[in-house]
Amino acid sequence: MYKNDIYTIKSNIKLTNDIYKMVLEGDTSFITAPGQFVNIQLDGFYLRRPISISSWNDKDFTIIYKVVGSGTKAMATYEAGKKLDILTGLGNGFDVSDMAGRKPVLIGGGVGVPPMYGVAETMVKNGVKPLIVLGFNDEAGAFYQDEFKALGLDVYVTTVDGSLGIKGFVTDALKDMDYDTYLCCGPKPMLKAVYDMGKIKGAEGQLSFEEHMGCGFGACMGCSCKTITGNKRICTDGPVFKSSEVIL
């Protein structure tokens, strides 16, 4: 179930050179799990823009997006008070209901970081303290590490060029960690690397796929991934899948 409604921008601020944080006020009752996404109608654009939800409460929700094309470039100019037509509560999010006694690690790469904050926030509310691994290309592109730390969590940052934290990829931080389950969002090569390391460590996981979407609610087959039971739509069957069902 999803909701089509009008939401009001409360704030829209720049975090890094091309990363923005937008807070939108309105009905959040259809947002039920971290890892779900919204689909935003932009002025002058035919297709909506799907963007993951970073966090939410009973009055508003936060998205963090990267300017990569004309649509998100337009979004970056939107000011507080502007109203947007948005589909909320889309997709299946992360299952964090059975984490008591587990040793979870949350992994986010680039624009895959924002939904992991919602996962972390939900886990902390449930009395679970996961390890956090965030991957970026360089220090200039890093964001939200302080917000994760403010939740009282241990945060490990990796950068490809070594300008911040551990030099390399998220797997360079994971290789020496003790965990039995992982929740991850990021580009497919990163998901594949985390998935392979999970197999080595005997850890099960949940993977959130980033994908271009045509409709965002299952009317087309514009987004799909391979699973052990055939191709599945990322927008409705996912974007989160168990590691045991995907083929990478």
C-alpha positions in Angstrom: 0.0 0.0 0.0 1.2 3.5 -0.8 -0.2 7.0 -0.5 -0.4 9.8 -3.1 -0.5 13.1 -1.3 0.9 16.7 -1.3 3.8 17.4 1.0 5.4 20.7 1.9 9.2 21.3 1.9 10.4 22.3 5.4 14.0 22.6 4.4 16.4 21.7 1.6 20.1 22.1 2.4 23.4 21.2 0.8 25.5 18.6 2.7 28.4 18.2 0.2 29.1 19.5 -3.3 26.3 17.3 -4.8 24.4 15.9 -1.9 21.3 17.6 -0.5 19.0 16.9 2.5 15.3 17.7 2.2 12.7 17.5 5.0 9.1 17.2 3.9 6.0 17.7 6.0 2.8 15.7 5.6 1.2 12.3 6.2 3.8 9.7 7.0 1.5 6.9 8.1 2.2 4.8 5.0 5.9 4.6 5.8 6.2 1.5 7.8 9.8 0.2 7.5 13.3 1.7 7.0 14.5 1.2 3.5 11.3 2.2 1.8 11.3 5.0 -0.8 9.1 7.8 -2.2 8.4 8.8 -5.8 8.4 12.6 -6.4 6.7 14.5 -9.2 8.9 17.4 -10.3 7.7 20.4 -12.2 8.3 20.0 -16.0 9.4 16.3 -15.8 7.3 13.3 -16.9 8.8 10.6 -14.8 8.8 10.8 -11.0 12.1 10.5 -9.1 12.4 7.6 -6.7 14.4 8.5 -3.6 15.0 6.4 -0.4 13.7 7.6 2.9 16.4 8.4 5.4 14.3 8.9 8.5 10.7 9.8 9.5 8.4 10.6 12.4 4.6 11.2 12.6 4.9 14.7 11.1 7.6 14.7 8.4 10.2 12.6 6.6 13.8 13.2 5.4 15.3 12.3 2.1 19.0 12.7 1.1 19.6 12.9 -2.6 22.5 13.3 -5.1 22.4 15.8 -8.0 23.0 13.6 -11.0 20.8 14.9 -13.7 18.3 17.7 -14.7 15.6 16.4 -12.3 17.7 16.4 -9.1 19.4 19.6 -10.3 15.9 21.2 -10.3 15.1 19.7 -6.8 18.2 21.3 -5.4 16.7 24.7 -6.2 13.4 24.1 -4.4 12.9 26.2 -1.3 11.0 25.8 2.0 7.2 26.2 1.5 7.1 24.6 -1.9 4.5 21.8 -2.3 5.3 18.5 -4.0 3.1 15.6 -5.3 4.6 12.5 -3.8 3.9 8.7 -3.6 5.0 7.5 -0.1 5.4 4.1 1.5 6.7 2.4 -1.6 8.7 -0.8 -1.6 9.6 -3.4 1.0 12.1 -2.2 3.5 14.5 -3.8 5.9 13.3 -6.4 8.4 14.8 -5.4 11.8 12.3 -7.4 13.9 14.7 -10.2 14.9 18.0 -8.6 15.8 18.0 -9.2 19.6 21.1 -11.2 20.4 22.5 -10.8 16.9 25.7 -9.0 15.8 24.5 -6.8 12.9 26.6 -4.5 10.8 25.0 -1.8 8.6 26.8 -0.8 5.4 26.1 2.1 3.2 27.9 3.3 0.1 27.4 6.8 -1.3 23.7 7.6 -1.7 23.1 4.2 -0.1 24.0 5.7 3.2 20.7 7.6 3.9 18.4 4.6 4.2 20.9 2.9 6.6 20.4 5.8 9.0 16.8 5.0 9.3 17.7 1.3 9.9 20.2 2.4 12.6 17.7 4.7 14.2 15.0 1.9 14.3 17.5 -0.6 15.7 18.7 1.8 18.5 15.0 2.4 19.5 14.7 -1.4 19.8 17.8 -1.6 22.0 20.1 -3.0 19.3 23.5 -1.3 18.6 24.8 -2.3 15.2 28.3 -1.5 13.8 28.2 1.1 11.0 30.4 1.1 7.9 30.1 4.0 5.4 31.9 4.0 2.1 32.8 7.1 0.0 35.1 8.1 -2.8 36.8 10.8 -0.8 36.5 13.0 2.2 34.8 15.8 0.3 32.0 13.4 -0.6 31.5 12.0 2.9 28.4 12.8 4.9 26.2 11.8 7.9 29.0 10.0 9.8 28.4 12.4 12.8 24.6 11.7 12.7 25.3 7.9 13.1 27.8 8.7 15.9 25.1 10.8 17.7 23.1 7.6 18.0 25.9 6.2 20.1 27.2 3.8 17.5 30.7 2.9 16.4 31.2 4.2 12.9 33.9 3.1 10.4 34.4 5.3 7.3 36.2 4.1 4.2 37.4 6.3 1.3 38.8 5.0 -2.0 41.6 7.6 -2.0 42.3 7.3 1.8 41.6 10.9 2.5 39.3 9.9 5.4 39.2 6.8 7.6 40.3 3.5 6.1 41.7 3.6 2.6 39.8 1.3 0.3 36.3 -0.1 0.1 33.7 -1.1 2.7 35.0 -4.7 2.6 38.4 -3.4 3.8 36.6 -2.4 7.0 34.4 -5.5 7.1 37.2 -8.1 6.8 38.3 -7.9 10.4 34.8 -7.3 11.9 32.8 -9.9 13.9 29.2 -9.9 12.6 26.6 -12.6 11.8 24.2 -10.5 9.8 24.5 -7.5 7.5 22.1 -4.9 6.1 23.5 -3.1 3.1 22.6 -0.4 0.5 24.8 0.9 -2.4 25.8 0.3 -6.0 25.7 -3.2 -7.3 29.5 -3.8 -7.3 29.5 -3.0 -3.6 26.5 -5.2 -2.9 28.3 -8.1 -4.7 31.5 -7.6 -2.7 29.6 -7.5 0.6 27.5 -10.5 -0.4 30.7 -12.5 -1.2 32.3 -11.6 2.1 29.2 -12.6 3.9 29.4 -16.0 2.4 33.0 -16.3 3.6 32.0 -15.2 7.1 28.9 -17.3 7.2 26.7 -14.3 7.7 23.2 -13.8 6.3 22.2 -10.4 5.0 19.6 -8.0 3.4 20.6 -6.1 0.3 18.9 -2.9 -0.9 19.2 -2.4 -4.7 19.6 1.0 -6.4 17.9 1.0 -9.8 16.4 3.4 -12.3 12.6 3.0 -12.2 9.9 3.7 -14.7 6.8 3.9 -12.5 8.0 2.9 -9.0 4.9 0.9 -8.1 5.0 -2.3 -10.2 3.1 -1.3 -13.4 6.1 -1.9 -15.6 9.2 -4.2 -15.6 11.6 -1.3 -15.9 13.5 -2.4 -12.8 14.3 -6.0 -11.9 17.0 -8.3 -10.4 17.7 -12.0 -10.7 16.6 -14.2 -7.8 16.5 -18.0 -7.3 12.8 -17.9 -8.2 13.2 -15.7 -11.4 13.4 -12.0 -12.0 11.7 -9.8 -9.5 10.7 -6.1 -9.6 12.9 -4.0 -7.4 10.2 -1.4 -6.8 7.6 -3.7 -5.4 9.3 -7.0 -4.5 12.2 -5.0 -3.1 14.2 -2.8 -3.0 15.4 -5.0 -0.1 16.0 -8.7 -0.7 17.4 -11.4 1.5 21.0 -12.5 0.5 19.7 -16.1 0.3 17.3 -15.3 -2.6 19.3 -13.0 -4.9 21.7 -14.1 -7.6 24.7 -11.8 -7.8 
